[in-house]
Amino acid sequence: MTLAIYLAGSIVGVGLMVALCYALFGARTVAIAADNAVARLACDVAGFQAGAIALSADGSSALVEDRRDGAIHLVVRRGDALVTRRLGKDLLNGAAIAHARLDLRLADFTLAEASLILPDPVTAQQWQQRLERAA
């Protein structure tokens, strides 16, 4: 009986802390646009020069090419921050197309997969080919 009271009290306490954080800070997310993806990469990659960009229709991710060396970088939304990864042969395990969606499998336990909803299947196929060439 006492254990059940402690357990219930703990669950209520954690729930109250979560509710307080939500009330104070909200559930903010940032939508990825070309300018903030390029700005994030300029901070993360020395000498970065933006080339072609593919933005996901849901604002959750983007692919950005570096004009200097042809490398392709993934930018994903994580809460109110943006996270970047360089998609090379050591990180990219595969890229599959489902209609206009490009699904990426990554060798990164913190970011195992990402998806981009592109305007059309042709654009998805073009980016898949770019990724294959870069890897």
C-alpha positions as CSV (number, residue, x, y, z in Angstrom):
1,M,0.0,0.0,0.0
2,T,2.8,2.4,0.9
3,L,4.7,1.6,-2.3
4,A,1.6,2.4,-4.3
5,I,1.3,5.8,-2.6
6,Y,5.0,6.6,-3.3
7,L,4.6,5.5,-6.9
8,A,1.5,7.6,-7.5
9,G,3.1,10.6,-5.8
10,S,6.1,10.3,-8.0
11,I,4.0,10.0,-11.2
12,V,2.0,13.1,-10.2
13,G,5.2,15.0,-9.3
14,V,6.8,14.3,-12.7
15,G,3.5,15.2,-14.5
16,L,3.5,18.5,-12.7
17,M,7.1,19.3,-13.6
18,V,6.3,18.5,-17.3
19,A,3.2,20.7,-17.2
20,L,5.2,23.6,-15.6
21,C,7.9,23.4,-18.2
22,Y,5.3,23.4,-21.0
23,A,3.6,26.4,-19.4
24,L,6.8,28.3,-19.1
25,F,8.5,27.4,-22.3
26,G,5.8,26.1,-24.6
27,A,6.4,23.5,-27.3
28,R,8.4,25.6,-29.7
29,T,9.7,24.2,-32.9
30,V,11.6,25.9,-35.7
31,A,10.6,25.3,-39.4
32,I,13.5,24.9,-41.6
33,A,13.9,27.5,-44.3
34,A,16.7,28.0,-46.8
35,D,18.2,30.9,-44.9
36,N,18.3,29.3,-41.4
37,A,19.6,26.0,-42.9
38,V,22.5,27.8,-44.6
39,A,23.2,29.9,-41.5
40,R,23.4,26.8,-39.3
41,L,25.8,25.1,-41.8
42,A,27.9,28.3,-42.0
43,C,28.3,28.0,-38.2
44,D,29.0,24.3,-38.3
45,V,31.2,23.9,-41.4
46,A,34.3,26.2,-41.9
47,G,34.2,27.9,-45.3
48,F,30.8,26.5,-46.2
49,Q,29.4,27.9,-49.5
50,A,25.7,27.0,-50.1
51,G,24.8,25.4,-53.4
52,A,21.6,23.5,-54.3
53,I,19.0,23.2,-51.5
54,A,16.1,20.8,-51.1
55,L,13.6,21.7,-48.4
56,S,11.1,19.2,-47.0
57,A,7.5,20.4,-47.4
58,D,6.8,19.8,-43.7
59,G,9.7,22.1,-42.6
60,S,11.4,19.3,-40.7
61,S,14.5,18.8,-42.8
62,A,16.7,20.0,-45.7
63,L,19.5,18.9,-47.9
64,V,22.1,21.5,-48.8
65,E,25.1,21.1,-51.1
66,D,28.4,22.7,-50.4
67,R,29.7,24.3,-53.6
68,R,33.3,24.0,-52.5
69,D,33.6,20.2,-52.5
70,G,30.1,18.9,-53.5
71,A,29.4,17.5,-50.1
72,I,25.8,17.2,-49.2
73,H,24.6,18.1,-45.7
74,L,21.5,17.1,-43.9
75,V,19.8,19.7,-41.6
76,V,17.0,18.4,-39.3
77,R,14.8,20.0,-36.7
78,R,15.2,18.9,-33.1
79,G,12.9,20.9,-30.9
80,D,13.8,24.5,-31.3
81,A,17.3,23.8,-32.7
82,L,18.8,22.6,-36.0
83,V,21.2,19.6,-36.2
84,T,23.5,19.0,-39.2
85,R,25.2,16.0,-40.6
86,R,27.5,15.6,-43.5
87,L,26.2,12.8,-45.7
88,G,29.2,10.8,-46.7
89,K,29.9,7.1,-47.3
90,D,30.6,6.5,-43.6
91,L,27.2,8.0,-42.5
92,L,24.7,7.3,-45.3
93,N,23.5,3.7,-45.2
94,G,20.9,4.2,-47.9
95,A,18.4,6.5,-49.6
96,A,15.0,5.2,-50.8
97,I,12.2,7.0,-52.7
98,A,8.5,6.5,-52.0
99,H,6.7,8.8,-54.5
100,A,8.1,12.2,-53.6
101,R,9.4,11.3,-50.2
102,L,13.2,10.6,-49.8
103,D,13.9,8.4,-46.8
104,L,17.5,8.4,-45.5
105,R,19.0,5.7,-43.3
106,L,22.0,6.8,-41.4
107,A,24.8,5.1,-39.4
108,D,24.2,7.4,-36.4
109,F,22.5,6.2,-33.3
110,T,21.3,9.7,-32.4
111,L,19.8,10.3,-35.9
112,A,19.1,6.9,-37.5
113,E,16.8,8.1,-40.2
114,A,15.4,11.2,-41.8
115,S,12.8,11.9,-44.4
116,L,12.2,14.8,-46.8
117,I,8.9,15.4,-48.6
118,L,10.0,16.9,-51.9
119,P,7.8,18.6,-54.6
120,D,7.8,15.6,-57.0
121,P,9.3,12.2,-57.6
122,V,11.7,13.5,-60.2
123,T,13.2,15.9,-57.6
124,A,13.5,13.1,-55.1
125,Q,15.3,10.9,-57.7
126,Q,17.7,13.7,-58.5
127,W,18.6,14.1,-54.9
128,Q,19.0,10.4,-54.4
129,Q,21.5,10.4,-57.3
130,R,23.4,13.3,-55.8
131,L,23.6,11.4,-52.6
132,E,24.9,8.3,-54.3
133,R,27.6,10.4,-56.1
134,A,28.6,12.2,-52.9
135,A,28.9,8.9,-51.0
